[in-house]
Protein backbone atom coordinates (compact mmCIF):
# COMPACT_ATOMS: atom_id res chain seq x y z
CA UNK A 1 0.00 0.00 0.00
CA UNK A 2 1.25 3.47 -0.86
CA UNK A 3 2.05 5.96 1.89
CA UNK A 4 0.86 8.86 -0.27
CA UNK A 5 -2.01 10.60 1.57
CA UNK A 6 -4.03 10.97 -1.64
CA UNK A 7 -3.74 7.21 -2.32
CA UNK A 8 -4.79 6.35 1.23
CA UNK A 9 -7.74 8.74 1.05
CA UNK A 10 -8.76 7.41 -2.38
CA UNK A 11 -8.80 3.88 -0.96
CA UNK A 12 -11.06 4.98 1.92
CA UNK A 13 -13.37 6.84 -0.45
CA UNK A 14 -13.71 3.73 -2.63
CA UNK A 15 -14.67 1.69 0.43
CA UNK A 16 -17.12 4.01 2.17
CA UNK A 17 -17.51 7.26 0.27
CA UNK A 18 -16.06 9.31 3.11
CA UNK A 19 -13.17 9.70 5.50
CA UNK A 20 -12.15 11.96 8.35
CA UNK A 21 -8.68 12.77 9.68
CA UNK A 22 -7.61 14.80 12.70
CA UNK A 23 -5.29 17.74 11.99
CA UNK A 24 -3.00 19.53 14.42
CA UNK A 25 -2.20 22.75 12.55
CA UNK A 26 -3.64 24.96 9.83
CA UNK A 27 -0.89 23.80 7.44
CA UNK A 28 -1.73 20.15 8.06
CA UNK A 29 -5.43 20.93 7.51
CA UNK A 30 -4.67 22.42 4.09
CA UNK A 31 -2.44 19.47 3.11
CA UNK A 32 -5.23 17.04 4.03
CA UNK A 33 -7.81 18.99 2.05
CA UNK A 34 -5.47 19.13 -0.97
CA UNK A 35 -4.85 15.37 -0.71
CA UNK A 36 -8.62 14.84 -0.62
CA UNK A 37 -9.11 16.83 -3.80
CA UNK A 38 -6.26 14.91 -5.44
CA UNK A 39 -7.88 11.61 -4.38
CA UNK A 40 -11.10 12.72 -6.07
CA UNK A 41 -9.21 13.45 -9.28
CA UNK A 42 -7.56 10.01 -9.09
CA UNK A 43 -11.00 8.42 -8.81
CA UNK A 44 -12.55 10.69 -11.42
CA UNK A 45 -15.29 11.62 -8.95
CA UNK A 46 -16.35 14.86 -7.30
CA UNK A 47 -15.30 15.34 -3.68
CA UNK A 48 -16.18 17.85 -1.01
CA UNK A 49 -13.75 18.71 1.75
CA UNK A 50 -14.60 20.57 4.90
CA UNK A 51 -13.37 20.70 8.43
CA UNK A 52 -14.65 21.00 11.93
CA UNK A 53 -12.34 23.20 13.95
CA UNK A 54 -13.72 21.99 17.26
CA UNK A 55 -11.28 20.64 19.79
CA UNK A 56 -10.56 16.96 19.39
CA UNK A 57 -9.77 14.58 22.29
CA UNK A 58 -6.42 13.63 20.71
CA UNK A 59 -5.42 17.29 20.44
CA UNK A 60 -4.09 19.65 23.05
CA UNK A 61 -4.07 22.89 21.05
CA UNK A 62 -6.83 25.15 19.78
CA UNK A 63 -5.59 24.68 16.18
CA UNK A 64 -6.87 21.10 15.92
CA UNK A 65 -9.93 19.70 14.26
CA UNK A 66 -11.04 17.10 11.75
CA UNK A 67 -10.92 17.29 7.95
CA UNK A 68 -13.84 15.46 6.35
CA UNK A 69 -13.59 14.30 2.74
CA UNK A 70 -16.67 12.88 1.02
CA UNK A 71 -17.58 11.72 -2.45
CA UNK A 72 -20.27 14.13 -3.58
CA UNK A 73 -21.85 11.46 -5.78
CA UNK A 74 -21.63 8.54 -3.31
CA UNK A 75 -24.64 6.30 -3.57
CA UNK A 76 -25.51 7.16 -7.15
CA UNK A 77 -24.63 3.67 -8.28
CA UNK A 78 -26.70 0.69 -7.04
CA UNK A 79 -23.81 -1.14 -5.39
CA UNK A 80 -22.90 1.89 -3.28
CA UNK A 81 -26.54 2.36 -2.26
CA UNK A 82 -26.76 -1.29 -1.26
CA UNK A 83 -23.50 -1.08 0.70
CA UNK A 84 -24.64 2.04 2.55
CA UNK A 85 -28.01 0.45 3.37
CA UNK A 86 -26.40 -2.76 4.60
CA UNK A 87 -23.99 -0.84 6.84
CA UNK A 88 -26.82 1.26 8.26
CA UNK A 89 -28.92 -1.84 8.98
CA UNK A 90 -25.99 -3.57 10.71
CA UNK A 91 -25.33 -0.50 12.86
CA UNK A 92 -28.99 -0.35 13.89
CA UNK A 93 -29.02 -4.09 14.64
CA UNK A 94 -25.90 -3.73 16.82
CA UNK A 95 -27.45 -0.90 18.80
CA UNK A 96 -30.77 -2.68 19.27
CA UNK A 97 -28.99 -5.84 20.35
CA UNK A 98 -26.78 -4.03 22.87
Steps between C-alpha positions, in 0.01 A plus 500: 500500500625847414580749775381790284213674684298537179529124432395414855205739482398367157496147642274610788269686263466189282404296806255732674461825310645705784789539739602726785847581633607703802732794429729679743580822313356721228775384261416135562130578445576649158723205402221257592242695302734514198562124526123447509451699182785308336338170606178611331689573179665156519156341528345727239226593747394824665605548862412751767743586776415686815623513853372530850731720702362379831744365753572132460579262790835405342600866473633736761502824300224726373624453140372142474194360334389240249512519120208317340525384139192358328409384153231741387342233280522208747199276474413586142588151387293202624789317665591803711136547602478135600826521696386812685163341582661179623741692724217710642290190572793327673566807715134515603497126575812536718345783698168322547678184608721681752 
